[in-house]
Amino acid sequence: MKSTSTSWLVAGTGALVSALGWRMLPKKTGAGILGFGLAQVALGLADRLRPQVRQ
């Protein structure tokens, strides 16, 4: 799998986890799940900005 595909997959999974956390928000666990999902989105998008190492 290409690194660009992996980055999009991580960001997309994070978006789904964030949506799940948003639906559970009145509970404290919902806030934790939302934060975890947003962090996953940020890391997936930051991975897209990382320079590629050519072999």
mmJSON file of the N, C-alpha and C atoms, coordinates in Angstrom:
{"data_MODEL":{"atom_site":{
"group_PDB":["ATOM","ATOM","ATOM","ATOM","ATOM","ATOM","ATOM","ATOM","ATOM","ATOM","ATOM","ATOM","ATOM","ATOM","ATOM","ATOM","ATOM","ATOM","ATOM","ATOM","ATOM","ATOM","ATOM","ATOM","ATOM","ATOM","ATOM","ATOM","ATOM","ATOM","ATOM","ATOM","ATOM","ATOM","ATOM","ATOM","ATOM","ATOM","ATOM","ATOM","ATOM","ATOM","ATOM","ATOM","ATOM","ATOM","ATOM","ATOM","ATOM","ATOM","ATOM","ATOM","ATOM","ATOM","ATOM","ATOM","ATOM","ATOM","ATOM","ATOM","ATOM","ATOM","ATOM","ATOM","ATOM","ATOM","ATOM","ATOM","ATOM","ATOM","ATOM","ATOM","ATOM","ATOM","ATOM","ATOM","ATOM","ATOM","ATOM","ATOM","ATOM","ATOM","ATOM","ATOM","ATOM","ATOM","ATOM","ATOM","ATOM","ATOM","ATOM","ATOM","ATOM","ATOM","ATOM","ATOM","ATOM","ATOM","ATOM","ATOM","ATOM","ATOM","ATOM","ATOM","ATOM","ATOM","ATOM","ATOM","ATOM","ATOM","ATOM","ATOM","ATOM","ATOM","ATOM","ATOM","ATOM","ATOM","ATOM","ATOM","ATOM","ATOM","ATOM","ATOM","ATOM","ATOM","ATOM","ATOM","ATOM","ATOM","ATOM","ATOM","ATOM","ATOM","ATOM","ATOM","ATOM","ATOM","ATOM","ATOM","ATOM","ATOM","ATOM","ATOM","ATOM","ATOM","ATOM","ATOM","ATOM","ATOM","ATOM","ATOM","ATOM","ATOM","ATOM","ATOM","ATOM","ATOM","ATOM","ATOM","ATOM","ATOM","ATOM","ATOM","ATOM"],
"id":[1,2,3,4,5,6,7,8,9,10,11,12,13,14,15,16,17,18,19,20,21,22,23,24,25,26,27,28,29,30,31,32,33,34,35,36,37,38,39,40,41,42,43,44,45,46,47,48,49,50,51,52,53,54,55,56,57,58,59,60,61,62,63,64,65,66,67,68,69,70,71,72,73,74,75,76,77,78,79,80,81,82,83,84,85,86,87,88,89,90,91,92,93,94,95,96,97,98,99,100,101,102,103,104,105,106,107,108,109,110,111,112,113,114,115,116,117,118,119,120,121,122,123,124,125,126,127,128,129,130,131,132,133,134,135,136,137,138,139,140,141,142,143,144,145,146,147,148,149,150,151,152,153,154,155,156,157,158,159,160,161,162,163,164,165],
"type_symbol":["N","C","C","N","C","C","N","C","C","N","C","C","N","C","C","N","C","C","N","C","C","N","C","C","N","C","C","N","C","C","N","C","C","N","C","C","N","C","C","N","C","C","N","C","C","N","C","C","N","C","C","N","C","C","N","C","C","N","C","C","N","C","C","N","C","C","N","C","C","N","C","C","N","C","C","N","C","C","N","C","C","N","C","C","N","C","C","N","C","C","N","C","C","N","C","C","N","C","C","N","C","C","N","C","C","N","C","C","N","C","C","N","C","C","N","C","C","N","C","C","N","C","C","N","C","C","N","C","C","N","C","C","N","C","C","N","C","C","N","C","C","N","C","C","N","C","C","N","C","C","N","C","C","N","C","C","N","C","C","N","C","C","N","C","C"],
"label_atom_id":["N","CA","C","N","CA","C","N","CA","C","N","CA","C","N","CA","C","N","CA","C","N","CA","C","N","CA","C","N","CA","C","N","CA","C","N","CA","C","N","CA","C","N","CA","C","N","CA","C","N","CA","C","N","CA","C","N","CA","C","N","CA","C","N","CA","C","N","CA","C","N","CA","C","N","CA","C","N","CA","C","N","CA","C","N","CA","C","N","CA","C","N","CA","C","N","CA","C","N","CA","C","N","CA","C","N","CA","C","N","CA","C","N","CA","C","N","CA","C","N","CA","C","N","CA","C","N","CA","C","N","CA","C","N","CA","C","N","CA","C","N","CA","C","N","CA","C","N","CA","C","N","CA","C","N","CA","C","N","CA","C","N","CA","C","N","CA","C","N","CA","C","N","CA","C","N","CA","C","N","CA","C","N","CA","C","N","CA","C","N","CA","C"],
"label_alt_id":[null,null,null,null,null,null,null,null,null,null,null,null,null,null,null,null,null,null,null,null,null,null,null,null,null,null,null,null,null,null,null,null,null,null,null,null,null,null,null,null,null,null,null,null,null,null,null,null,null,null,null,null,null,null,null,null,null,null,null,null,null,null,null,null,null,null,null,null,null,null,null,null,null,null,null,null,null,null,null,null,null,null,null,null,null,null,null,null,null,null,null,null,null,null,null,null,null,null,null,null,null,null,null,null,null,null,null,null,null,null,null,null,null,null,null,null,null,null,null,null,null,null,null,null,null,null,null,null,null,null,null,null,null,null,null,null,null,null,null,null,null,null,null,null,null,null,null,null,null,null,null,null,null,null,null,null,null,null,null,null,null,null,null,null,null],
"label_comp_id":["MET","MET","MET","LYS","LYS","LYS","SER","SER","SER","THR","THR","THR","SER","SER","SER","THR","THR","THR","SER","SER","SER","TRP","TRP","TRP","LEU","LEU","LEU","VAL","VAL","VAL","ALA","ALA","ALA","GLY","GLY","GLY","THR","THR","THR","GLY","GLY","GLY","ALA","ALA","ALA","LEU","LEU","LEU","VAL","VAL","VAL","SER","SER","SER","ALA","ALA","ALA","LEU","LEU","LEU","GLY","GLY","GLY","TRP","TRP","TRP","ARG","ARG","ARG","MET","MET","MET","LEU","LEU","LEU","PRO","PRO","PRO","LYS","LYS","LYS","LYS","LYS","LYS","THR","THR","THR","GLY","GLY","GLY","ALA","ALA","ALA","GLY","GLY","GLY","ILE","ILE","ILE","LEU","LEU","LEU","GLY","GLY","GLY","PHE","PHE","PHE","GLY","GLY","GLY","LEU","LEU","LEU","ALA","ALA","ALA","GLN","GLN","GLN","VAL","VAL","VAL","ALA","ALA","ALA","LEU","LEU","LEU","GLY","GLY","GLY","LEU","LEU","LEU","ALA","ALA","ALA","ASP","ASP","ASP","ARG","ARG","ARG","LEU","LEU","LEU","ARG","ARG","ARG","PRO","PRO","PRO","GLN","GLN","GLN","VAL","VAL","VAL","ARG","ARG","ARG","GLN","GLN","GLN"],
"label_asym_id":["A","A","A","A","A","A","A","A","A","A","A","A","A","A","A","A","A","A","A","A","A","A","A","A","A","A","A","A","A","A","A","A","A","A","A","A","A","A","A","A","A","A","A","A","A","A","A","A","A","A","A","A","A","A","A","A","A","A","A","A","A","A","A","A","A","A","A","A","A","A","A","A","A","A","A","A","A","A","A","A","A","A","A","A","A","A","A","A","A","A","A","A","A","A","A","A","A","A","A","A","A","A","A","A","A","A","A","A","A","A","A","A","A","A","A","A","A","A","A","A","A","A","A","A","A","A","A","A","A","A","A","A","A","A","A","A","A","A","A","A","A","A","A","A","A","A","A","A","A","A","A","A","A","A","A","A","A","A","A","A","A","A","A","A","A"],
"label_entity_id":["1","1","1","1","1","1","1","1","1","1","1","1","1","1","1","1","1","1","1","1","1","1","1","1","1","1","1","1","1","1","1","1","1","1","1","1","1","1","1","1","1","1","1","1","1","1","1","1","1","1","1","1","1","1","1","1","1","1","1","1","1","1","1","1","1","1","1","1","1","1","1","1","1","1","1","1","1","1","1","1","1","1","1","1","1","1","1","1","1","1","1","1","1","1","1","1","1","1","1","1","1","1","1","1","1","1","1","1","1","1","1","1","1","1","1","1","1","1","1","1","1","1","1","1","1","1","1","1","1","1","1","1","1","1","1","1","1","1","1","1","1","1","1","1","1","1","1","1","1","1","1","1","1","1","1","1","1","1","1","1","1","1","1","1","1"],
"label_seq_id":[1,1,1,2,2,2,3,3,3,4,4,4,5,5,5,6,6,6,7,7,7,8,8,8,9,9,9,10,10,10,11,11,11,12,12,12,13,13,13,14,14,14,15,15,15,16,16,16,17,17,17,18,18,18,19,19,19,20,20,20,21,21,21,22,22,22,23,23,23,24,24,24,25,25,25,26,26,26,27,27,27,28,28,28,29,29,29,30,30,30,31,31,31,32,32,32,33,33,33,34,34,34,35,35,35,36,36,36,37,37,37,38,38,38,39,39,39,40,40,40,41,41,41,42,42,42,43,43,43,44,44,44,45,45,45,46,46,46,47,47,47,48,48,48,49,49,49,50,50,50,51,51,51,52,52,52,53,53,53,54,54,54,55,55,55],
"pdbx_PDB_ins_code":[null,null,null,null,null,null,null,null,null,null,null,null,null,null,null,null,null,null,null,null,null,null,null,null,null,null,null,null,null,null,null,null,null,null,null,null,null,null,null,null,null,null,null,null,null,null,null,null,null,null,null,null,null,null,null,null,null,null,null,null,null,null,null,null,null,null,null,null,null,null,null,null,null,null,null,null,null,null,null,null,null,null,null,null,null,null,null,null,null,null,null,null,null,null,null,null,null,null,null,null,null,null,null,null,null,null,null,null,null,null,null,null,null,null,null,null,null,null,null,null,null,null,null,null,null,null,null,null,null,null,null,null,null,null,null,null,null,null,null,null,null,null,null,null,null,null,null,null,null,null,null,null,null,null,null,null,null,null,null,null,null,null,null,null,null],
"Cartn_x":[0.846,0.0,0.893,0.576,1.352,1.197,2.206,2.137,1.03,0.737,-0.342,-1.694,-1.849,-3.09,-3.234,-2.134,-2.16,-2.536,-2.002,-2.315,-3.8,-4.355,-5.785,-6.63,-6.172,-6.895,-6.905,-5.774,-5.695,-6.582,-6.544,-7.372,-8.862,-9.213,-10.614,-11.132,-10.302,-10.686,-10.859,-9.98,-10.104,-11.389,-11.815,-13.073,-14.26,-14.206,-15.287,-15.305,-14.139,-14.06,-14.535,-14.191,-14.643,-16.165,-16.744,-18.202,-18.866,-18.269,-18.79,-18.706,-17.588,-17.431,-18.39,-18.646,-19.574,-20.984,-21.363,-22.697,-22.837,-21.721,-21.742,-21.365,-21.383,-20.777,-21.289,-22.525,-22.87,-22.103,-21.622,-20.856,-19.381,-18.66,-17.228,-16.457,-16.907,-16.208,-16.348,-17.461,-17.643,-16.602,-16.276,-15.261,-13.89,-13.595,-12.32,-12.226,-13.311,-13.324,-13.22,-13.894,-13.813,-12.387,-11.743,-10.363,-9.408,-9.593,-8.753,-8.937,-10.179,-10.436,-9.84,-9.943,-9.37,-7.849,-7.249,-5.793,-5.389,-6.178,-5.887,-5.991,-6.975,-7.102,-5.881,-5.482,-4.329,-3.053,-2.847,-1.649,-1.679,-2.847,-2.956,-2.658,-3.151,-2.886,-1.453,-0.882,0.517,1.446,1.062,1.865,1.909,0.865,0.859,1.881,2.21,3.154,4.609,4.829,6.183,6.873,8.139,8.847,9.057,8.978,9.148,10.635,11.013,12.396,12.427,13.231,13.324,14.442,14.204,15.236,15.725],
"Cartn_y":[-1.174,0.0,1.239,2.205,3.431,4.233,5.052,5.861,6.908,7.383,8.355,7.71,6.461,5.743,5.492,5.166,4.916,6.183,7.307,8.576,8.9,8.695,8.959,7.971,6.73,5.722,6.074,6.525,6.917,8.129,9.118,10.308,9.978,9.101,8.707,7.915,7.024,6.274,7.216,8.198,9.2,10.0,10.286,11.007,10.165,8.868,7.985,7.884,7.775,7.705,9.021,10.141,11.448,11.563,11.064,11.098,10.245,9.108,8.265,8.979,9.633,10.383,11.552,12.204,13.343,12.894,11.699,11.178,10.825,10.527,10.13,11.281,12.53,13.641,13.941,13.804,14.135,13.31,12.159,11.313,11.691,11.418,11.717,10.834,9.619,8.743,9.265,9.947,10.527,11.592,12.397,13.43,12.799,11.712,11.029,10.411,9.804,9.188,10.263,11.386,12.493,13.028,13.206,13.691,12.722,11.428,10.421,10.458,10.587,10.638,11.871,13.022,14.249,14.166,13.541,13.36,12.442,11.433,10.507,11.224,12.1,12.879,13.781,14.452,15.356,14.595,13.428,12.653,12.117,11.731,11.265,12.367,13.567,14.687,15.186,15.13,15.524,14.554,13.298,12.306,12.621,13.23,13.619,14.708,15.533,16.632,16.204,15.014,14.533,14.257,14.633,14.358,12.865,12.453,11.044,10.714,9.534,9.056,8.119,8.484,7.654,6.656,5.45,4.403,4.06],
"Cartn_z":[0.0,0.0,0.0,-0.823,-0.894,0.39,0.693,1.908,1.818,0.608,0.475,0.767,0.348,0.629,2.121,2.769,4.202,4.959,4.543,5.208,5.103,3.928,3.751,4.55,4.639,5.403,6.898,7.418,8.829,9.094,8.208,8.383,8.271,7.349,7.194,8.377,8.899,10.089,11.272,11.366,12.427,12.318,11.094,10.898,11.367,11.091,11.556,13.084,13.691,15.149,15.764,15.137,15.629,15.554,14.49,14.361,15.435,15.733,16.801,18.147,18.416,19.658,19.753,18.627,18.6,18.986,18.512,18.833,20.313,20.978,22.381,23.317,22.834,23.552,24.963,25.32,26.704,27.738,27.354,28.26,28.2,29.27,29.286,28.311,28.123,27.172,25.746,25.461,24.129,23.847,24.854,24.679,24.433,25.118,24.905,23.526,23.091,21.756,20.681,20.881,19.924,19.846,20.979,20.984,20.316,20.562,19.925,18.414,17.955,16.515,15.865,16.54,15.985,15.93,16.941,16.92,15.771,15.503,14.409,13.065,12.923,11.688,11.522,12.598,12.524,12.161,12.743,12.428,10.992,10.515,9.134,8.132,8.412,7.506,7.625,8.824,8.996,8.275,8.212,7.498,6.005,5.49,4.074,3.79,4.78,4.586,4.735,5.282,5.52,4.193,4.056,2.789,2.582,1.343,0.976,0.882,1.303,1.162,-0.04,-1.019,-2.223,-2.079,-2.562,-2.491,-3.865],
"occupancy":[1.0,1.0,1.0,1.0,1.0,1.0,1.0,1.0,1.0,1.0,1.0,1.0,1.0,1.0,1.0,1.0,1.0,1.0,1.0,1.0,1.0,1.0,1.0,1.0,1.0,1.0,1.0,1.0,1.0,1.0,1.0,1.0,1.0,1.0,1.0,1.0,1.0,1.0,1.0,1.0,1.0,1.0,1.0,1.0,1.0,1.0,1.0,1.0,1.0,1.0,1.0,1.0,1.0,1.0,1.0,1.0,1.0,1.0,1.0,1.0,1.0,1.0,1.0,1.0,1.0,1.0,1.0,1.0,1.0,1.0,1.0,1.0,1.0,1.0,1.0,1.0,1.0,1.0,1.0,1.0,1.0,1.0,1.0,1.0,1.0,1.0,1.0,1.0,1.0,1.0,1.0,1.0,1.0,1.0,1.0,1.0,1.0,1.0,1.0,1.0,1.0,1.0,1.0,1.0,1.0,1.0,1.0,1.0,1.0,1.0,1.0,1.0,1.0,1.0,1.0,1.0,1.0,1.0,1.0,1.0,1.0,1.0,1.0,1.0,1.0,1.0,1.0,1.0,1.0,1.0,1.0,1.0,1.0,1.0,1.0,1.0,1.0,1.0,1.0,1.0,1.0,1.0,1.0,1.0,1.0,1.0,1.0,1.0,1.0,1.0,1.0,1.0,1.0,1.0,1.0,1.0,1.0,1.0,1.0,1.0,1.0,1.0,1.0,1.0,1.0],
"B_iso_or_equiv":[0.0,0.0,0.0,0.0,0.0,0.0,0.0,0.0,0.0,0.0,0.0,0.0,0.0,0.0,0.0,0.0,0.0,0.0,0.0,0.0,0.0,0.0,0.0,0.0,0.0,0.0,0.0,0.0,0.0,0.0,0.0,0.0,0.0,0.0,0.0,0.0,0.0,0.0,0.0,0.0,0.0,0.0,0.0,0.0,0.0,0.0,0.0,0.0,0.0,0.0,0.0,0.0,0.0,0.0,0.0,0.0,0.0,0.0,0.0,0.0,0.0,0.0,0.0,0.0,0.0,0.0,0.0,0.0,0.0,0.0,0.0,0.0,0.0,0.0,0.0,0.0,0.0,0.0,0.0,0.0,0.0,0.0,0.0,0.0,0.0,0.0,0.0,0.0,0.0,0.0,0.0,0.0,0.0,0.0,0.0,0.0,0.0,0.0,0.0,0.0,0.0,0.0,0.0,0.0,0.0,0.0,0.0,0.0,0.0,0.0,0.0,0.0,0.0,0.0,0.0,0.0,0.0,0.0,0.0,0.0,0.0,0.0,0.0,0.0,0.0,0.0,0.0,0.0,0.0,0.0,0.0,0.0,0.0,0.0,0.0,0.0,0.0,0.0,0.0,0.0,0.0,0.0,0.0,0.0,0.0,0.0,0.0,0.0,0.0,0.0,0.0,0.0,0.0,0.0,0.0,0.0,0.0,0.0,0.0,0.0,0.0,0.0,0.0,0.0,0.0],
"pdbx_formal_charge":[null,null,null,null,null,null,null,null,null,null,null,null,null,null,null,null,null,null,null,null,null,null,null,null,null,null,null,null,null,null,null,null,null,null,null,null,null,null,null,null,null,null,null,null,null,null,null,null,null,null,null,null,null,null,null,null,null,null,null,null,null,null,null,null,null,null,null,null,null,null,null,null,null,null,null,null,null,null,null,null,null,null,null,null,null,null,null,null,null,null,null,null,null,null,null,null,null,null,null,null,null,null,null,null,null,null,null,null,null,null,null,null,null,null,null,null,null,null,null,null,null,null,null,null,null,null,null,null,null,null,null,null,null,null,null,null,null,null,null,null,null,null,null,null,null,null,null,null,null,null,null,null,null,null,null,null,null,null,null,null,null,null,null,null,null],
"auth_seq_id":[1,1,1,2,2,2,3,3,3,4,4,4,5,5,5,6,6,6,7,7,7,8,8,8,9,9,9,10,10,10,11,11,11,12,12,12,13,13,13,14,14,14,15,15,15,16,16,16,17,17,17,18,18,18,19,19,19,20,20,20,21,21,21,22,22,22,23,23,23,24,24,24,25,25,25,26,26,26,27,27,27,28,28,28,29,29,29,30,30,30,31,31,31,32,32,32,33,33,33,34,34,34,35,35,35,36,36,36,37,37,37,38,38,38,39,39,39,40,40,40,41,41,41,42,42,42,43,43,43,44,44,44,45,45,45,46,46,46,47,47,47,48,48,48,49,49,49,50,50,50,51,51,51,52,52,52,53,53,53,54,54,54,55,55,55],
"auth_comp_id":["MET","MET","MET","LYS","LYS","LYS","SER","SER","SER","THR","THR","THR","SER","SER","SER","THR","THR","THR","SER","SER","SER","TRP","TRP","TRP","LEU","LEU","LEU","VAL","VAL","VAL","ALA","ALA","ALA","GLY","GLY","GLY","THR","THR","THR","GLY","GLY","GLY","ALA","ALA","ALA","LEU","LEU","LEU","VAL","VAL","VAL","SER","SER","SER","ALA","ALA","ALA","LEU","LEU","LEU","GLY","GLY","GLY","TRP","TRP","TRP","ARG","ARG","ARG","MET","MET","MET","LEU","LEU","LEU","PRO","PRO","PRO","LYS","LYS","LYS","LYS","LYS","LYS","THR","THR","THR","GLY","GLY","GLY","ALA","ALA","ALA","GLY","GLY","GLY","ILE","ILE","ILE","LEU","LEU","LEU","GLY","GLY","GLY","PHE","PHE","PHE","GLY","GLY","GLY","LEU","LEU","LEU","ALA","ALA","ALA","GLN","GLN","GLN","VAL","VAL","VAL","ALA","ALA","ALA","LEU","LEU","LEU","GLY","GLY","GLY","LEU","LEU","LEU","ALA","ALA","ALA","ASP","ASP","ASP","ARG","ARG","ARG","LEU","LEU","LEU","ARG","ARG","ARG","PRO","PRO","PRO","GLN","GLN","GLN","VAL","VAL","VAL","ARG","ARG","ARG","GLN","GLN","GLN"],
"auth_asym_id":["A","A","A","A","A","A","A","A","A","A","A","A","A","A","A","A","A","A","A","A","A","A","A","A","A","A","A","A","A","A","A","A","A","A","A","A","A","A","A","A","A","A","A","A","A","A","A","A","A","A","A","A","A","A","A","A","A","A","A","A","A","A","A","A","A","A","A","A","A","A","A","A","A","A","A","A","A","A","A","A","A","A","A","A","A","A","A","A","A","A","A","A","A","A","A","A","A","A","A","A","A","A","A","A","A","A","A","A","A","A","A","A","A","A","A","A","A","A","A","A","A","A","A","A","A","A","A","A","A","A","A","A","A","A","A","A","A","A","A","A","A","A","A","A","A","A","A","A","A","A","A","A","A","A","A","A","A","A","A","A","A","A","A","A","A"],
"auth_atom_id":["N","CA","C","N","CA","C","N","CA","C","N","CA","C","N","CA","C","N","CA","C","N","CA","C","N","CA","C","N","CA","C","N","CA","C","N","CA","C","N","CA","C","N","CA","C","N","CA","C","N","CA","C","N","CA","C","N","CA","C","N","CA","C","N","CA","C","N","CA","C","N","CA","C","N","CA","C","N","CA","C","N","CA","C","N","CA","C","N","CA","C","N","CA","C","N","CA","C","N","CA","C","N","CA","C","N","CA","C","N","CA","C","N","CA","C","N","CA","C","N","CA","C","N","CA","C","N","CA","C","N","CA","C","N","CA","C","N","CA","C","N","CA","C","N","CA","C","N","CA","C","N","CA","C","N","CA","C","N","CA","C","N","CA","C","N","CA","C","N","CA","C","N","CA","C","N","CA","C","N","CA","C","N","CA","C","N","CA","C","N","CA","C"],
"pdbx_PDB_model_num":[1,1,1,1,1,1,1,1,1,1,1,1,1,1,1,1,1,1,1,1,1,1,1,1,1,1,1,1,1,1,1,1,1,1,1,1,1,1,1,1,1,1,1,1,1,1,1,1,1,1,1,1,1,1,1,1,1,1,1,1,1,1,1,1,1,1,1,1,1,1,1,1,1,1,1,1,1,1,1,1,1,1,1,1,1,1,1,1,1,1,1,1,1,1,1,1,1,1,1,1,1,1,1,1,1,1,1,1,1,1,1,1,1,1,1,1,1,1,1,1,1,1,1,1,1,1,1,1,1,1,1,1,1,1,1,1,1,1,1,1,1,1,1,1,1,1,1,1,1,1,1,1,1,1,1,1,1,1,1,1,1,1,1,1,1]
}}}
